[in-house]
Amino acid sequence: MKEQDLFPLLEGYNNISIFTHVRPDGDAIGSSLAWAKALIMLGKNVEIYCPDVIPERYSFLPGYERFQDQFLPHKKEKLLAFVLDCSDLARLEYMESQMSQVEKIVNIDHHITNECFGDHNLVKTSAAATAEIIFQLIQENNLELDQEISLSLYAAISSDTGSFRYKNTTPQTMRIAALLLENGVNPYLVSEKLFDELSLNKLLLLREALYTLKVDEKHQVAWMSMKESTVRKYNASPAELEGFVNYAKNIKNMDIGVFFYHGNDGETKVGLRSKNSDVARMASYFGGGGHPLAAGCTVKGRAGQVEKKILKIIREAL
Amino acid sequence: MKEQDLFPLLEGYNNISIFTHVRPDGDAIGSSLAWAKALIMLGKNVEIYCPDVIPERYSFLPGYERFQDQFLPHKKEKLLAFVLDCSDLARLEYMESQMSQVEKIVNIDHHITNECFGDHNLVKTSAAATAEIIFQLIQENNLELDQEISLSLYAAISSDTGSFRYKNTTPQTMRIAALLLENGVNPYLVSEKLFDELSLNKLLLLREALYTLKVDEKHQVAWMSMKESTVRKYNASPAELEGFVNYAKNIKNMDIGVFFYHGNDGETKVGLRSKNSDVARMASYFGGGGHPLAAGCTVKGRAGQVEKKILKIIREAL
């Protein structure tokens, strides 16, 4: 599908639903809100669905409250669905089975693993974020790009590029960001909401994690661990541990960072990050996987034993 | 001075010195290196001076080793000096007195407090970084913008905007960044060097600091402290404590973060950060100052007493 093919398609539908993936990130949320607003301004009835509740940190995005986590299609409705930022329909979890009620699916995504599951597919792997593709759709069809849409798109792009820090950041990303800022987006507000805000629990858990920090200078690996019981002691969620593994990886002269989360069920979730080494290969020894520089696996056994096993594989692989 | 006036000025000089400020940041260093390279490519003899040693984290910037911290001008030399990113000549510390040996000073800066101390002044307060002005100088004079210069300018801009997160980030900043990326800059490499890398000492000190974390939910203030003896225990430098105050400020529902550094000399250095309140005013009660959202002061007295005094003023001011 090309951007210009959008209008003939839209003409046949008054009711449009937008779907995005489980555990939604800034790109999933921002792209969906931006695209919803653009379609509403075209006079469409638009619903937005996500199988998960949207984290409260995104509540600064206009339209945030419009997300629904229950998709109950009317059988006789002629429905067009846009599925955003999903490499496959399984990313919609329990909503996947209900997608058969939808007449046509338009798949808009930037993941290289996208399965082109839609009746129409607009997949651009060069885009840093799905929001870049939404931006182009809006621009090439001369739709209105108001301040609300600009804010949602900017937040989405900033989120998926780690504020223009990751490898996916391109000159085009920067040019789009320039236009969005011109529309009145405040970059400071966005980054404060997306990157700076910390929960007190997260800081207290970081303190606990740092007490377990160990480094092996010779093999350039650093690791930290946390027991599920510690997380419970703070009435916190394991989601608060996100990013802790990077503290280990980011230490100067270290190549690999590891974070062990020892569950009460006798399973350890292992997060692996690296500056230069292929940790996906290491994770694959234990049935895990991921990207070369960011991978993970789940291993059964006693906490201490699991840590030893993983560190042994890492030291041998280097 | 206008950008176009540069060439007639340069024609009269073969020897050019570039100066930047004490405690140099990414903009000071990157702007100086970029401008030096541009002038070298014009066939000039260029020296770069900074009253401080350049932190090793910037060693990835091409030309890093060319910085000198001793300025010894030959009396008979006809010297043109560019002073970059300095609001006044006092920012050159002990080099200030030697500036009288220089025939002409060109002052290039973006600080609103700039004193226009130069024989020529190119001060643009709308620029996010001095590097933006250097970029324009290069572009408007059709100088070559090679990959090395692009990397130095990108690092400078990224540094002064916190990777395009601060309020000073403008559409123009983004457009310049787009052009620099097109010249082959790797944004990931820059951000890894500027923002991600942590020393092991810094993490260990963060752990110590987090153990002192206290929050006053009612007054939305959080604080941490550190004794000089703790820093010495790790053979670390107090510079490693940079940014710790933000962990306190960034806690959700907190407005003010405070960091107390209790020196062995009976003085406490107090760092204050806020999301919304004027902490410069609070610091001014103790003879300190700064920006509304980022200020500091130094207070004599017993550690516990100083903390009480500061927190009292904060609670009363809110």
Contacts between the chains, C-beta under 8 A, distances in Angstrom:
chain1	res1	chain2	res2	distance
A	162	B	163	8.0
A	162	B	191	7.6
A	163	B	162	8.0
A	163	B	163	4.8
A	163	B	164	5.9
A	163	B	165	5.3
A	164	B	158	8.0
A	164	B	163	5.9
A	164	B	164	4.9
A	164	B	177	7.4
A	164	B	187	6.2
A	165	B	163	5.3
A	165	B	187	6.1
A	165	B	188	6.6
A	165	B	191	3.7
A	165	B	195	7.0
A	166	B	187	7.4
A	166	B	188	5.9
A	166	B	191	8.0
A	167	B	186	7.4
A	167	B	187	7.4
A	167	B	188	4.5
A	169	B	181	7.1
A	169	B	187	4.5
A	169	B	188	7.7
A	170	B	181	6.6
A	171	B	178	4.2
A	171	B	179	7.2
A	171	B	181	4.6
A	171	B	182	4.6
A	172	B	178	7.6
A	173	B	178	8.0
A	174	B	174	4.9
A	174	B	175	7.2
A	174	B	177	4.7
A	174	B	178	3.6
A	174	B	181	6.2
A	175	B	174	7.2
A	175	B	175	6.8
A	175	B	178	4.8
A	177	B	164	7.4
A	177	B	174	4.7
A	178	B	171	4.2
A	178	B	172	7.6
A	178	B	174	3.6
A	178	B	175	4.8
A	178	B	178	7.1
A	179	B	171	7.2
A	181	B	169	7.1
A	181	B	170	6.6
A	181	B	171	4.6
A	181	B	174	6.3
A	182	B	171	4.6
A	186	B	167	7.4
A	187	B	164	6.2
A	187	B	165	6.1
A	187	B	166	7.3
A	187	B	167	7.3
A	187	B	169	4.5
A	188	B	165	6.6
A	188	B	166	5.8
A	188	B	167	4.4
A	188	B	169	7.7
A	191	B	162	7.6
A	191	B	165	3.7
A	191	B	166	8.0
A	192	B	275	7.5
A	195	B	165	7.0
A	196	B	246	7.5
A	196	B	250	4.7
A	197	B	250	6.0
A	197	B	252	5.4
A	198	B	247	6.8
A	198	B	250	4.7
A	198	B	251	5.4
A	198	B	252	6.7
A	199	B	251	7.3
A	199	B	252	5.3
A	200	B	215	6.3
A	200	B	222	8.0
A	200	B	251	5.3
A	200	B	252	7.0
A	203	B	210	6.3
A	203	B	213	6.5
A	203	B	247	6.2
A	203	B	251	6.5
A	204	B	210	7.7
A	204	B	213	7.6
A	206	B	210	6.6
A	207	B	207	6.4
A	207	B	210	3.8
A	207	B	211	6.4
A	207	B	213	7.4
A	210	B	203	6.2
A	210	B	204	7.6
A	210	B	206	6.6
A	210	B	207	3.8
A	210	B	210	7.0
A	211	B	207	6.4
A	213	B	203	6.5
A	213	B	204	7.6
A	213	B	207	7.5
A	215	B	200	6.3
A	222	B	200	8.0
A	246	B	196	7.5
A	247	B	198	6.8
A	247	B	203	6.2
A	250	B	196	4.6
A	250	B	197	6.0
A	250	B	198	4.7
A	251	B	198	5.4
A	251	B	199	7.2
A	251	B	200	5.3
A	251	B	203	6.5
A	252	B	197	5.4
A	252	B	198	6.6
A	252	B	199	5.3
A	252	B	200	7.0
A	275	B	192	7.4
